[in-house]
Amino acid sequence: MSGRHAEIEARIGAVHKLESVIAAMRGIAASRVQEAERHLGSIRSYAATIGQAIGTALAVLPPGREDAAVARRGPERRAVIVFAAEQGFAGAFTERVFDAAAPHLEGGAALFLAGDRGLAAAGRRGLEVAWHAPMIAHPAQAPLLAGRLAEAAFPPESAPDRVVLVHAVPEPGGVPRAVAKQLAPFDYARFPLRRAAVPPRITLPPRLLLERLAEEHVFAELAEAVMLSFAAENGARMRAMVAARDNTAETLEELTGLARRLRQEEITEEIVELATASLSGR
């Protein structure tokens, strides 16, 4: 009996250590979510500034040149940029993103993937990965990954005609929601014209200026997607750690109860043995 009790006590100690690990992982995930939220404001402010500049550039295009600035020619080439999880303990995060991407990947679209956990998910679905990079480890890396994605997905000589961005966004409760967004063809219609009383002074032809501004806005959209996915993954990990904490608490309660019962049985056996020995000695 004493051996069994010692075993249970050892398991209780192991569960306490696991509780500490879970608490640390939850704290790290919560900190990363807060960091991402702080950075999102700056990214969105930058995107809004570029959007206003696009509206101004559209207003100064020569008559009849708007369509020329938007149109794409040649056979359609498609690409899908997917943001998966980088680490484990994030539940069904990656699978949700791939489910949202599935309709856009049909027909041979090239898959550009960020997040190491996505490689296994792509393999299970029989998808070929055209390009891959790890997800960021902290928010300061978002511009670098966004720049790498822009260079890979939009090569100057053979940029795809249609590019869809698929990523998760954080939701209350930690269950992420996957969204899809079209990056190309670039939708200029979403930017209202900004006609100024005094036309802005520009040093580039209006069409070229508009194209450069569109590239900057795509970069901002990619950076926002990186940050949202980073926040959503860590939000999902926080939720998983809360569930794990609850499970360990239940396990600890059961083990503690079992240890008390075993200890009580040991005490009872010792009393019985003492009583029996005392009676035998009379």
Order of alpha helices (4+ residues) and beta strands (2+ residues): alpha-alpha-beta-alpha-beta-alpha-beta-alpha-beta-beta-alpha
